[in-house]
Amino acid sequence: MEISPYYEKKFDCPHCKTAFKSLKIRKNAVRIDATDTDFYPTYKEGSAKGYYYNVFVCEHCGYSFTEDFSPYFAPGVQQKLTEQVCAHWTPHHFKGERTAHEAIQAYKLAFLCGTIKQERHIILAGLLLRIAWLYRELGNKPQEIRFLRLSLAQYNESYSTGDYEKLNMSEMRVLYMIGELAFRLDDIEQATRYFSRIIERQSLGGDAKIVDMAKERWECVRAIREERRAHIQA
Ligand SMILES: [Zn+2]
């Protein structure tokens, strides 16, 4: 008998304290075929789509979160959540297999709750990036671009406040994400600056894979700059 890639896990909602269930994925059930330059995964045929299940949605109150959310609620936050999320919530569960549309809903709920709760920018950036990926999968370019832009703003905030450190994300990786999202949004100047910073710092050691990726992307950026310069001169 084949083992299901999913298993149910019981959670106690950190907000309303009621128990609910959500699917989790067995690690070895996720088989990635390729990874795009912004880490967007393409899964092998029949593989469970791992990142569809990162968000846990409480079916009772609508509070939504990931494993990275802080368990702490600052004074006043729970009242805001009750007013802005739970009061509008019609109880329904997200505990089964998710379509891309359901995964988008789950991520948007987590983004709303994370914003109210003032989660770190690096966490919000990750949620927004995954919404962009889901739209990419659906072939919805305008929404993909919209969420890449929102994600880039959060990565920029994270870089300037340094809040990525608490999530064990390296500075190189944050620089890379800023360069990469800027590139995808056609901000060639910002992309050049951030890829160059990574290449300048490579002697300090760290993430060799990110340095290689940045070099490759820097070459693409350089080619576009030259092409545009030639176009202007012509
Ligand atoms: Zn709840």
Residues whose N, C-alpha, C, O or C-beta is under 5 A from the ligand:
A	BS01	ZN	C13 H15 C16 K17 C58 H60 C61 G62 Y63
